[in-house]
Structure formats: structure tokens, C-alpha cells
């Protein structure tokens, strides 16, 4: 790949190391839903302890603060966490944005099934109507969950101004050329789909830590499926 190692920020390295410690990030050989044999696997469902959620929220918040400061995304009102994994991500990131960056936003999430009693409905948390909304995601492949979130938010009168992923696998689609990120940016605006980590960041970390064998496997995978 052309530039494997832009230098990692501390929040990126800490997230990689903490994710590995709870086996949310693993290197080896894994068969993905797409059928591809991947040299690494990321399972955001295992990001479920106090320390790792703290690192993740800090990393999301820093990525968001950087994006606002650079003008990549506009100021917004609400963080949206798709059910169910995204719910703790949105809640903890809203806290981190306020305590670490003095950025005050609400958070909301959806239910898998519409509730017909109590407050009812599909959405929980801050009302998104008339608000600018930022979606938090873990890892997207086809982007189906994010597209569903965009439809839900727009259906409730909100405007999606961006998506932040925990990890961008930077892979081409099954056709060998398409990019889910580019397709989603066609819906919400160019440059508005960001990530804390990219595949090349994982490679930079492996290189820095002398993980030669894993790095070699990642390089081969990148050569075959990486988004050039």
C-alpha cells in the first residue's frame, strides 16, 4: 500500500490495545459474512467493560471534535446509536463530548420493534425532529444498518449530517470496485463518513510493534481487497 503508516494518535493506539485485550479485535484467519478470508476480525459486541467503553467513547469524541474543528462536519444536535450495539456508544460518547470537549449534544436510539405502550414508538431519547444528527456505527460492510438509520431519522424529521465508524475496513465491495463509504456519502455528503480507525491504522500499529507475520497477512489482504 502507498502509505501504511500515518502516525497513530494515542487515542487510536489505546483503543487498538484495549480492544485486543478483550478480544474485540483479533488477528488470525476469519471467514466473513461475505465469504472472504480475513486476517483480522472486529467484534464491537465485546466492547462491554467500563475501561474499554471509556477508551471507545474518548476516541469517538476526539474524532468528532477534530471533524467539527476542521469543518468536515457541521455542529450538530443529536448523537444516534442504532439498536442495539450503538446505544451504549452514543450514551458514553455524549458524556465524553461534554466532559472532555465541552460539546453539549443529546442522544437517541431506535428500537428493533415499535413499542405500543408507555411512550410508544420506535425512537427513544432526544427528539430528532428539526435537528442535525450524527450516527455512530461500529463496522460497516454493505452499510444496510446505516441506511436503515438514515431512513428512520429522516422519517422522524431529522437531518443526518454524518456517520462515524469505529473501524473502516477500507475494502472494495463484491463487485471489486464499489465502496460502501462512497455510496453513503452520496446520501449525506462527501467526506461525511469518518472513522476512528482504518485498516491502514491497524497495519501501522502492527508495523510499530514488530508483528511481522500478521502485518504480512494484512498486506496481502489489502493488496487483494483494499480500496485503492
C-alpha positions as CSV (number, residue, x, y, z in Angstrom):
1,X,0.0,0.0,0.0
2,X,1.2,3.5,-0.7
3,X,1.4,5.0,2.8
4,X,0.9,2.3,5.5
5,X,1.7,4.4,8.5
6,X,0.4,7.8,9.1
7,X,1.4,8.2,12.7
8,X,-1.2,6.9,15.2
9,X,-2.7,9.2,17.8
10,X,-2.6,8.0,21.4
11,X,-6.4,7.5,21.5
12,X,-6.1,5.3,18.4
13,X,-3.3,3.1,19.8
14,X,-5.1,2.8,23.2
15,X,-8.3,1.7,21.5
16,X,-6.4,-0.9,19.5
17,X,-4.7,-2.3,22.6
18,X,-7.8,-2.3,24.8
19,X,-9.9,-3.9,22.0
20,X,-7.2,-6.6,21.7
21,X,-7.2,-7.2,25.5
22,X,-10.9,-8.1,25.5
23,X,-10.6,-10.0,22.1
24,X,-12.9,-7.5,20.4
25,X,-10.0,-7.1,17.9
26,X,-8.3,-10.3,16.9
27,X,-5.6,-11.3,14.3
28,X,-5.6,-14.7,12.7
29,X,-7.9,-16.2,10.0
30,X,-11.6,-15.4,10.0
31,X,-14.4,-16.1,7.4
32,X,-16.5,-13.0,7.0
33,X,-20.2,-13.0,6.0
34,X,-19.1,-12.1,2.5
35,X,-17.1,-15.3,2.3
36,X,-13.8,-13.5,2.3
37,X,-11.0,-14.9,4.5
38,X,-9.8,-12.0,6.6
39,X,-6.6,-11.8,8.7
40,X,-8.4,-9.8,11.4
41,X,-11.8,-9.6,13.0
42,X,-13.5,-6.8,14.9
43,X,-16.5,-7.6,17.2
44,X,-17.9,-4.5,18.7
45,X,-20.2,-6.5,20.9
46,X,-17.2,-7.3,23.1
47,X,-16.6,-3.6,23.8
48,X,-18.6,-4.0,27.0
49,X,-16.4,-3.2,30.0
50,X,-16.0,0.1,31.8
51,X,-12.4,0.6,30.7
52,X,-12.9,-0.3,27.0
53,X,-16.1,1.8,26.7
54,X,-14.2,4.7,28.2
55,X,-11.5,4.4,25.6
56,X,-14.0,4.0,22.8
57,X,-16.1,7.0,23.9
58,X,-12.9,9.1,24.2
59,X,-11.9,8.0,20.7
60,X,-15.3,8.7,19.2
61,X,-15.4,12.1,21.0
62,X,-11.9,13.1,19.8
63,X,-12.7,12.1,16.2
64,X,-15.9,14.1,16.3
65,X,-14.2,17.2,17.9
66,X,-11.5,17.0,15.2
67,X,-14.1,16.8,12.4
68,X,-16.0,19.8,13.8
69,X,-12.8,21.8,14.2
70,X,-11.7,21.1,10.6
71,X,-15.1,21.9,9.2
72,X,-15.5,18.3,7.9
73,X,-18.9,18.0,9.7
74,X,-21.0,20.9,11.0
75,X,-22.1,21.5,14.6
76,X,-24.9,19.1,15.4
77,X,-27.6,18.4,18.0
78,X,-28.0,14.7,18.5
79,X,-25.9,11.5,18.5
80,X,-27.8,8.5,17.2
81,X,-26.9,4.9,18.2
82,X,-28.5,2.2,16.2
83,X,-30.1,-0.6,18.3
84,X,-28.6,-2.4,20.0
85,X,-24.8,-2.1,19.9
86,X,-24.9,1.6,19.1
87,X,-26.9,2.6,22.2
88,X,-24.0,2.5,24.8
89,X,-21.7,4.0,22.2
90,X,-24.0,7.0,21.8
91,X,-24.6,7.4,25.5
92,X,-21.0,7.3,26.6
93,X,-19.8,9.4,23.7
94,X,-22.3,12.2,24.6
95,X,-20.8,12.2,28.1
96,X,-17.2,12.3,26.7
97,X,-18.0,15.1,24.3
98,X,-19.3,17.2,27.2
99,X,-16.7,16.3,29.8
100,X,-13.6,16.3,27.5
101,X,-14.5,18.9,24.8
102,X,-17.4,21.0,26.3
103,X,-19.6,20.0,23.4
104,X,-23.2,19.5,24.5
105,X,-25.4,17.2,22.5
106,X,-28.3,14.9,23.1
107,X,-28.5,11.2,22.2
108,X,-31.2,9.0,20.8
109,X,-31.6,5.4,19.6
110,X,-34.2,3.2,17.9
111,X,-35.9,0.0,18.9
112,X,-35.9,-3.1,16.8
113,X,-39.6,-3.3,17.3
114,X,-42.1,-0.5,17.7
115,X,-43.4,-0.2,21.3
116,X,-47.2,0.1,21.6
117,X,-47.5,1.2,25.2
118,X,-45.9,3.7,27.6
119,X,-44.3,6.5,25.5
120,X,-44.7,4.2,22.4
121,X,-43.0,4.5,19.1
122,X,-39.7,3.4,17.7
123,X,-37.3,6.2,18.8
124,X,-36.1,6.8,22.3
125,X,-34.2,9.7,23.7
126,X,-33.9,13.3,22.4
127,X,-36.5,14.1,19.6
128,X,-34.6,14.4,16.3
129,X,-37.3,16.5,14.6
130,X,-35.7,19.6,13.1
131,X,-32.3,18.5,14.5
132,X,-28.9,17.8,12.9
133,X,-28.0,14.2,13.7
134,X,-24.7,12.3,13.7
135,X,-24.8,8.4,13.5
136,X,-22.3,6.3,15.4
137,X,-21.6,2.9,13.8
138,X,-19.1,0.0,14.6
139,X,-18.0,-1.5,11.3
140,X,-20.0,-1.4,8.1
141,X,-19.8,-3.8,5.2
142,X,-22.8,-3.3,3.0
143,X,-24.0,-0.4,5.1
144,X,-27.5,-1.8,5.5
145,X,-27.8,-0.8,9.2
146,X,-26.7,2.8,8.5
147,X,-29.1,3.2,5.6
148,X,-31.8,2.0,7.9
149,X,-30.8,4.5,10.5
150,X,-30.8,7.3,7.9
151,X,-34.3,6.4,6.8
152,X,-35.5,6.2,10.5
153,X,-34.0,9.6,11.4
154,X,-35.3,11.3,8.2
155,X,-38.7,9.7,8.8
156,X,-38.8,11.4,12.2
157,X,-37.9,14.8,10.7
158,X,-34.1,14.8,11.5
159,X,-31.2,15.6,9.1
160,X,-28.3,13.2,9.1
161,X,-25.0,15.2,8.8
162,X,-22.5,12.4,9.2
163,X,-21.5,8.9,10.3
164,X,-18.6,8.0,12.5
165,X,-17.5,4.3,12.4
166,X,-15.2,2.7,15.0
167,X,-13.4,0.9,12.1
168,X,-13.3,1.4,8.4
169,X,-12.2,-1.9,6.7
170,X,-11.4,0.1,3.5
171,X,-12.5,-2.8,1.3
172,X,-14.0,-2.9,-2.2
173,X,-17.4,-4.4,-2.5
174,X,-18.2,-7.8,-4.0
175,X,-18.0,-6.2,-7.5
176,X,-14.4,-5.3,-6.9
177,X,-14.8,-1.6,-7.3
178,X,-17.6,-0.1,-5.2
179,X,-17.2,1.4,-1.8
180,X,-20.0,1.5,0.8
181,X,-18.5,4.7,2.3
182,X,-18.7,6.4,-1.1
183,X,-22.3,5.2,-1.6
184,X,-23.3,6.5,1.8
185,X,-21.6,9.8,1.2
186,X,-23.8,10.1,-1.9
187,X,-26.7,10.2,0.5
188,X,-25.3,12.5,3.2
189,X,-22.5,14.5,1.7
190,X,-18.9,13.9,0.5
191,X,-16.4,13.4,3.3
192,X,-19.1,12.9,5.9
193,X,-18.5,9.2,6.7
194,X,-15.5,9.2,9.0
195,X,-13.8,6.6,11.3
196,X,-11.7,6.3,14.4
197,X,-9.6,3.6,12.9
198,X,-8.9,2.4,9.3
199,X,-7.4,-0.9,8.2
200,X,-4.2,1.0,7.5
201,X,-4.1,2.2,11.1
202,X,-4.1,-1.4,12.2
203,X,-1.3,-2.1,9.8
204,X,0.7,0.9,11.2
205,X,0.2,-0.5,14.7
206,X,1.4,-4.0,13.7
207,X,4.4,-2.5,12.0
208,X,5.3,-0.3,15.0
209,X,5.0,-3.3,17.3
210,X,7.1,-5.7,15.2
211,X,4.1,-8.0,14.4
212,X,5.8,-9.1,11.1
213,X,3.7,-12.2,10.4
214,X,0.3,-10.5,11.0
215,X,1.4,-7.4,9.0
216,X,2.4,-9.6,6.1
217,X,-1.1,-11.2,6.1
218,X,-2.8,-7.8,6.3
219,X,-0.7,-6.6,3.4
220,X,-1.7,-9.5,1.3
221,X,-5.4,-8.9,2.1
222,X,-5.0,-5.2,1.4
223,X,-3.4,-6.0,-2.0
224,X,-6.4,-8.2,-2.9
225,X,-9.3,-6.3,-1.4
226,X,-8.1,-2.9,-0.2
227,X,-9.8,0.3,-1.5
228,X,-7.0,1.8,-3.6
